[in-house]
């Protein structure tokens, strides 16, 4: 599951509108829609600060929307709050 899919699922599970979450997170509604649909125009995808703000607006911990990332010999890297 992508970050966008995780954000959308968390938002829908809590029955929150896209517009409400975007406003509370300080993100343009269209940009949040692009993130959820994995259509983010930025090369690297949504920034971590935006993802954090959206997770906070939805009311979920960041680790629920950002999966563990594997970095070769460094082992597993998990974003923690």
N, C-alpha and C positions, 0 to 999 in steps of 0.2 A: 504494500500500500504506500502511495506517495504521501508527502507532507500535505499537499493540497487535498487529497482524498481523506486524510486523517482529520484535517481541519473541518472539512465539510461534514463528515460523519459526526464529529463532536458537536458541531453547531446544530445539526438536525436532531441529534439525540436530545438536546436541551430545548428544542423547538424555538430557536432564536432566528430572527430574520437576518438576512445578509446585510441589509441597511443598518440595522441596530448594532450588529457586531462591528461593522466597518466604522460607524460613527464613534462608538465607544473606544475602539482601538486607534482612532485617528488615522485611518486608512481610507482612501477613496473606494467607494463601493465597487466600481468597475475593476479596480486593481485586485481587490479581495476576490471578486468573481473569477478573474484570470488565474489567481493563485489556486483557488479551489479546483479549477478545471485544468490545471497544469499548463496554462497558456501564458504564463508569466513571460513578458517580453525581455526580461533581463537575462543575460547569458547564463549566470550562475543560479538563477531561480530567485525566490524571495529571500531577502536578507533575514538574518537571525533575529534582529531587533523587531522587525515587522511580525515575524512568526511569534515571537514572545508576546508582543502587544495583543495580537489576535487571540492567543491562548489565554492570556489574562482576561480579555473581554468575554470570552466564552466561559471562563471559569474552570479551566483544566490546567494541570501542571504541564510545563513545556515538554517533559519526556513522553507525554501521551501523543504529541503531534510530531515530535522529532525522533525517529527511530535511532537505535544505536548505529554508529558508523564505524566500519572496520578500516584501520589504517595499517596495513602490512605488519611489520614487526612491533609496532606500538601496541598492538592488542586492540581491545574494544574501547572506544571513546564514547561516553554517554554524557549528554548535556544534563547537568543537575542544577537545581536552583539553590 
